[in-house]
Each structure stands twice: as structure tokens, then as C-alpha cells.
Amino acid sequence: MVNSGPVSSNSVTLLINPPAQFVTSTLTTGLIGVPYTQAINITGGTPPFLFAFANGVFPPAFR
């Protein structure tokens, strides 16, 4: 190794949140043509969270 000048070091703390996990395991039944609202509880992760309906199929946790 070639000495290329002064070297310094520093310590840092890195906080890594656990992955987001759904706590809500079931959803209330919806009706066609009626607006639907349901709270979804999540633990872990880093908010804000964004959810989207993909390919017309709910994720397995909500089937």
C-alpha cells in the first residue's frame, strides 16, 4: 500500500428499520359501486407507505 497522505476515520451509527409487515390480516367486504375505505396497520419499515392495486389481485395476506 502506498501512503497517499493523512488518513482519518470516524464512527457512524446506521439504523436499518425492519421490513414493513402487514398487521391487518383481513379486510371488510366491499360492494360493487360503493366507495370502500379500510385502515391497514403496518409495523416496521419507514413511512410514508404507498399501496397500489396491482393487476386486479390483492396481495396474498388480503385474500
Rosetta blueprint (number, residue, H / E / L):
1 M L
2 V L
3 N L
4 S L
5 G L
6 P L
7 V L
8 S L
9 S L
10 N L
11 S L
12 V L
13 T L
14 L L
15 L L
16 I L
17 N L
18 P L
19 P L
20 A L
21 Q E
22 F E
23 V L
24 T L
25 S L
26 T L
27 L L
28 T L
29 T L
30 G L
31 L L
32 I L
33 G L
34 V L
35 P L
36 Y L
37 T L
38 Q L
39 A L
40 I L
41 N L
42 I E
43 T E
44 G L
45 G L
46 T L
47 P L
48 P L
49 F L
50 L L
51 F L
52 A L
53 F L
54 A E
55 N L
56 G L
57 V E
58 F L
59 P L
60 P H
61 A H
62 F H
63 R L
